[in-house]
Amino acid sequence: MQTRRRNRFDNTGIGFIVGFALPVAVFFVVYLFSNNNVSFFDYMKGLWKLQALIKLGSLCVFLNSAVFMGFIQLKFEKAARGVLGATILYAIFVMISRAF
């Protein structure tokens, strides 16, 4: 029976950190490449007034599916589990924010 070699990146914590940080980083990149001269907080306030903040956040979280599939292809099941956990937390946040 062949044993699988343990990889230090196949860790639930690392997957959770990647799954949580990637959407935040993408959101900041979208802010930086937007063609405006407003502060970050005014940008977020404007998105909230337009009811686009949650929609943009959901699009940023969509990249987690690519990371999840990448971890699955690399056979990093524990890291993929962490990415899935972070995505579920984002989904819960979106559901709560839609309720209010």
C-alpha positions in Angstrom: 0.0 0.0 0.0 1.4 3.3 -1.0 1.4 6.0 1.7 0.8 9.6 0.8 3.6 12.0 1.6 2.6 14.7 4.1 2.8 18.2 2.7 3.1 21.1 5.1 0.7 23.2 3.0 -2.0 20.6 3.3 -3.4 22.2 6.5 -6.9 23.4 7.3 -5.6 26.6 8.9 -3.6 27.5 5.8 -6.6 26.8 3.6 -8.8 29.0 5.8 -6.4 31.9 5.8 -6.1 31.7 2.0 -9.8 31.4 1.6 -10.4 34.4 3.9 -7.6 36.7 2.6 -8.0 36.2 -1.1 -11.5 37.9 -1.4 -10.2 40.8 0.8 -7.2 41.2 -1.4 -9.3 41.1 -4.6 -11.6 43.7 -3.1 -8.6 46.0 -2.4 -7.3 45.5 -6.0 -10.7 46.5 -7.4 -10.7 49.6 -5.2 -7.2 50.5 -6.3 -7.9 50.0 -10.0 -11.2 51.9 -9.9 -10.9 55.3 -11.5 -11.7 57.6 -8.5 -10.1 59.8 -6.0 -12.2 58.9 -2.9 -11.0 57.5 0.3 -11.6 53.8 1.0 -14.3 54.4 3.6 -16.2 56.8 1.3 -15.9 54.1 -1.5 -17.4 51.5 0.8 -20.1 53.9 1.9 -21.0 54.6 -1.7 -21.1 50.9 -2.5 -23.4 50.3 0.5 -25.8 53.1 -0.6 -25.9 51.6 -4.1 -26.5 48.2 -2.5 -23.5 46.9 -4.4 -21.1 46.2 -1.6 -22.5 42.7 -0.9 -22.7 41.9 -4.7 -19.0 43.0 -5.2 -18.0 41.0 -2.1 -19.8 37.9 -3.4 -17.9 38.2 -6.7 -14.6 38.5 -4.8 -15.5 35.3 -2.9 -16.2 33.5 -6.3 -12.4 33.2 -6.7 -12.4 30.8 -3.8 -13.9 28.2 -6.1 -10.8 28.3 -8.3 -8.5 28.0 -5.2 -10.6 25.2 -3.9 -10.4 23.3 -7.2 -6.6 23.9 -7.3 -6.2 22.4 -3.8 -8.3 19.4 -4.9 -6.2 18.9 -8.0 -3.0 19.0 -5.8 -4.7 16.5 -3.5 -4.6 19.0 -0.5 -7.9 17.9 0.9 -7.4 19.6 4.3 -6.5 22.9 2.7 -9.5 22.7 0.4 -11.6 22.1 3.5 -10.3 25.3 5.0 -11.1 27.3 1.9 -14.6 25.8 1.9 -15.0 26.8 5.6 -14.0 30.4 4.8 -16.4 30.5 1.9 -19.2 29.3 4.1 -18.4 32.0 6.6 -18.6 34.6 3.9 -22.0 33.1 2.8 -23.3 33.4 6.3 -22.2 37.0 6.5 -24.0 37.7 3.2 -27.2 36.1 4.4 -27.1 38.1 7.6 -26.4 41.4 5.8 -29.3 40.7 3.4 -31.6 40.2 6.3 -30.8 43.7 7.7 
